[in-house]
Amino acid sequence: MNFFKQFGVDPTKEAEVWRAIPNKDGYDTYSADYHFIGFIEGTDDIDWIHIGEASFGLANHDGDLPSPMIPSTFSKPIVELAVRITIPNLEI
């Protein structure tokens, strides 16, 4: 939660969530994307940051193409925050 708070991102307002990597070991990797107004200076992206079972990646969104995942009320520049977490398979 602290990771989200430092960027002013509400973790309940993701742009997209999906099962990125179905595994056969009883665990699956899920990915979620978030967006916020800002810019990463000096690079276009920040490699994965690992905190516990989660990984976080940040990238400047090029903004050239409109995205249905980014609210039209957002002004540029925009950063995309990607979250990956591996959890037990939810299928019963």
C-alpha positions as CSV (number, residue, x, y, z in Angstrom):
1,M,0.0,0.0,0.0
2,N,2.9,2.4,0.8
3,F,4.2,1.9,-2.7
4,F,0.9,3.0,-4.2
5,K,0.6,5.9,-1.8
6,Q,3.9,7.4,-2.8
7,F,2.6,7.9,-6.3
8,G,-0.9,9.0,-5.3
9,V,-2.4,5.9,-7.0
10,D,-5.6,4.3,-5.7
11,P,-4.9,0.5,-5.8
12,T,-8.6,-0.2,-6.3
13,K,-8.7,1.8,-9.6
14,E,-6.6,-0.3,-12.0
15,A,-6.9,0.2,-15.7
16,E,-6.7,-3.6,-16.5
17,V,-6.0,-6.8,-14.6
18,W,-5.4,-10.2,-16.2
19,R,-3.8,-13.6,-15.7
20,A,-0.5,-13.0,-17.5
21,I,1.1,-16.4,-16.9
22,P,-0.9,-19.5,-16.1
23,N,1.3,-22.0,-14.3
24,K,0.9,-25.7,-13.7
25,D,2.4,-25.6,-10.2
26,G,-0.8,-24.3,-8.5
27,Y,0.2,-20.7,-8.8
28,D,-0.6,-18.1,-11.5
29,T,1.0,-14.7,-12.2
30,Y,-1.4,-11.8,-12.6
31,S,-0.7,-8.4,-14.0
32,A,-2.4,-5.0,-13.3
33,D,-1.8,-1.7,-15.0
34,Y,-2.3,1.7,-13.4
35,H,-1.7,5.2,-14.8
36,F,-0.9,8.5,-13.1
37,I,0.2,12.0,-14.3
38,G,3.9,12.4,-14.1
39,F,7.2,11.8,-15.9
40,I,10.3,9.6,-15.2
41,E,13.3,11.8,-15.9
42,G,16.5,10.5,-17.4
43,T,15.0,7.2,-18.7
44,D,11.8,6.0,-20.4
45,D,11.3,3.2,-17.9
46,I,12.4,1.8,-14.5
47,D,13.2,-1.9,-14.4
48,W,11.1,-4.2,-12.1
49,I,11.2,-3.4,-8.4
50,H,10.6,-6.4,-6.2
51,I,8.8,-6.1,-2.9
52,G,7.9,-9.3,-1.3
53,E,5.8,-11.4,-3.7
54,A,5.0,-8.4,-6.0
55,S,7.0,-6.7,-8.8
56,F,6.5,-3.2,-9.9
57,G,7.6,-1.6,-13.2
58,L,7.3,2.0,-14.3
59,A,7.4,3.5,-17.8
60,N,6.7,6.8,-19.4
61,H,3.5,6.4,-21.6
62,D,4.2,7.7,-25.1
63,G,0.7,9.1,-25.3
64,D,0.7,9.1,-29.1
65,L,-2.2,6.7,-29.3
66,P,-5.3,7.2,-27.2
67,S,-5.8,4.4,-24.8
68,P,-9.3,3.3,-23.5
69,M,-7.4,2.4,-20.3
70,I,-6.4,6.0,-19.6
71,P,-9.1,8.4,-18.5
72,S,-9.6,11.2,-21.0
73,T,-9.3,13.7,-18.1
74,F,-5.6,12.8,-17.6
75,S,-3.2,15.4,-18.9
76,K,0.2,14.5,-20.3
77,P,2.8,13.4,-19.3
78,I,1.5,10.0,-18.0
79,V,3.4,7.2,-16.3
80,E,2.2,3.6,-16.5
81,L,2.7,1.5,-13.4
82,A,2.6,-2.3,-14.0
83,V,2.2,-4.7,-11.1
84,R,2.9,-8.4,-11.2
85,I,2.1,-10.9,-8.4
86,T,2.1,-14.7,-8.3
87,I,-0.7,-16.1,-6.2
88,P,-2.3,-19.5,-5.7
89,N,-4.4,-20.6,-8.7
90,L,-8.0,-19.3,-8.2
91,E,-9.6,-22.0,-10.3
92,I,-11.5,-24.6,-8.3
